[in-house]
Each structure stands twice: as C-alpha cells, then as structure tokens.
Amino acid sequence: MSLLDILVNVFYTSLGAAFFYSKWGRKRLKVYFLSDILDVCSLSDGTRVVLEFCIFIFFGCSVSLGIVHPQNAAPAFSAGLGWTGLVGRTK
C-alpha cells in the first residue's frame, strides 16, 4: 500500500466520522470518555467544540484504520461511520 493510498484512506475515514458527527450534532452526540475529560478542563465553548471535534476525528481514524484496515474509499468511509456509532452515545 502506497503513501497516497494511506492518505486517501485517512481522508475518507475522517470524512465518515465527520459526517456522522455533524449529522447528530455536538449537542446530541457525545463520546463516552472524551466529554467527561473535557468537562474537567476550563475551556471556552468555542475552543471546546474545536478540540472535541479534532480529537474525535483523530481517534476515529486511528481506531478505524487500525481495526478495519480498509483497502479503498468505501470501506474507509464505512469504518469512520461505524466507529462513530460504536463509541458515541446520544443524549
């Protein structure tokens, strides 16, 4: 697998996780441990939103690519959606 293939998989995996996250919204979708950790920190609301989203996508790519190891865009996108559904909880 070339570097370009890996970058494409990372892009589509993060796109899948971002799509799921944006569909459910920050108010309704929480990650079990991430929300609790960020509650302890004294962050402005804007900083918290950006940080939560970036960490969410980073973990989504790491977990999805490590477990699923997609070979093209479709499984990568699905892995991003799946991981988000697995570790997220709705209010």
The 8 nearest C-alpha neighbors of each residue, nearest first, counted from 0:
[[1, 4, 2, 5, 3, 70, 6, 71],
 [0, 2, 4, 3, 5, 6, 7, 8],
 [1, 3, 5, 4, 6, 0, 7, 8],
 [2, 4, 6, 1, 5, 7, 0, 8],
 [5, 3, 7, 1, 2, 6, 0, 8],
 [4, 6, 2, 8, 3, 7, 9, 1],
 [7, 5, 9, 3, 8, 4, 10, 2],
 [6, 8, 10, 4, 5, 9, 3, 11],
 [9, 7, 5, 11, 10, 6, 75, 12],
 [10, 8, 6, 12, 7, 11, 13, 5],
 [9, 11, 7, 13, 8, 12, 14, 6],
 [12, 10, 14, 76, 8, 13, 75, 9],
 [13, 11, 79, 75, 76, 9, 15, 14],
 [12, 14, 16, 10, 15, 11, 56, 60],
 [13, 15, 11, 17, 12, 16, 18, 10],
 [16, 14, 79, 76, 80, 18, 12, 13],
 [15, 17, 79, 80, 13, 19, 18, 14],
 [18, 16, 20, 14, 15, 19, 21, 13],
 [19, 17, 15, 21, 16, 20, 14, 22],
 [18, 20, 22, 16, 17, 21, 80, 15],
 [21, 19, 17, 18, 23, 22, 24, 16],
 [20, 22, 24, 18, 19, 23, 17, 25],
 [23, 21, 19, 20, 24, 18, 17, 25],
 [24, 22, 20, 21, 28, 27, 19, 25],
 [25, 23, 21, 26, 22, 27, 20, 28],
 [24, 26, 28, 27, 23, 29, 20, 21],
 [25, 27, 24, 28, 29, 90, 23, 89],
 [26, 28, 90, 89, 25, 24, 23, 29],
 [29, 27, 89, 25, 88, 23, 24, 26],
 [30, 28, 88, 87, 34, 31, 89, 27],
 [29, 31, 87, 33, 32, 34, 86, 88],
 [32, 30, 33, 29, 34, 87, 86, 88],
 [31, 33, 35, 34, 30, 36, 29, 37],
 [34, 32, 36, 30, 35, 31, 37, 51],
 [33, 35, 37, 36, 32, 30, 38, 29],
 [34, 36, 38, 32, 33, 37, 39, 31],
 [37, 35, 33, 38, 34, 39, 32, 40],
 [36, 38, 40, 34, 39, 35, 33, 47],
 [39, 37, 35, 36, 40, 34, 41, 42],
 [38, 40, 37, 36, 41, 35, 42, 34],
 [41, 39, 37, 38, 42, 36, 47, 35],
 [40, 42, 39, 43, 38, 37, 47, 44],
 [43, 41, 47, 40, 46, 44, 37, 45],
 [42, 44, 46, 45, 47, 41, 48, 40],
 [43, 45, 47, 46, 48, 42, 49, 41],
 [46, 44, 48, 47, 43, 49, 42, 50],
 [47, 45, 43, 49, 48, 44, 50, 42],
 [46, 48, 44, 50, 45, 49, 42, 51],
 [49, 47, 45, 51, 46, 50, 52, 44],
 [50, 48, 52, 46, 51, 47, 53, 45],
 [49, 51, 47, 53, 52, 48, 46, 54],
 [52, 50, 48, 54, 49, 53, 47, 55],
 [51, 53, 55, 49, 50, 54, 48, 56],
 [54, 52, 50, 56, 55, 51, 57, 49],
 [55, 53, 57, 51, 56, 52, 58, 50],
 [54, 56, 52, 58, 53, 57, 51, 59],
 [55, 57, 59, 53, 54, 58, 13, 60],
 [58, 56, 54, 60, 59, 55, 53, 61],
 [59, 57, 61, 55, 60, 56, 62, 54],
 [60, 58, 56, 57, 62, 61, 63, 55],
 [59, 61, 63, 57, 58, 62, 64, 13],
 [60, 62, 58, 64, 59, 63, 65, 57],
 [61, 63, 65, 59, 60, 64, 58, 66],
 [64, 62, 60, 78, 66, 65, 67, 61],
 [63, 65, 68, 67, 61, 66, 62, 60],
 [66, 64, 62, 63, 68, 61, 67, 60],
 [65, 67, 63, 64, 68, 62, 61, 69],
 [66, 68, 64, 69, 63, 65, 78, 75],
 [67, 69, 64, 65, 66, 70, 63, 75],
 [70, 68, 75, 74, 67, 71, 64, 8],
 [69, 71, 68, 74, 72, 75, 8, 4],
 [72, 70, 69, 73, 74, 75, 8, 4],
 [71, 73, 75, 74, 11, 8, 76, 7],
 [72, 74, 76, 75, 71, 77, 11, 69],
 [75, 73, 77, 69, 76, 72, 78, 71],
 [76, 74, 12, 72, 78, 69, 73, 77],
 [75, 77, 15, 12, 11, 79, 73, 78],
 [78, 76, 74, 80, 79, 75, 81, 73],
 [77, 79, 81, 75, 63, 80, 76, 74],
 [80, 78, 16, 15, 12, 76, 77, 82],
 [81, 79, 15, 77, 16, 83, 78, 82],
 [82, 80, 78, 84, 83, 79, 77, 85],
 [81, 83, 85, 84, 79, 80, 78, 59],
 [84, 82, 80, 81, 85, 87, 86, 16],
 [83, 85, 81, 87, 82, 86, 80, 88],
 [84, 86, 82, 83, 87, 81, 88, 80],
 [87, 85, 83, 84, 30, 82, 31, 88],
 [88, 86, 30, 84, 29, 83, 85, 28],
 [87, 89, 29, 28, 30, 90, 86, 31],
 [90, 88, 28, 27, 29, 87, 23, 26],
 [89, 27, 88, 28, 29, 26, 87, 23]]
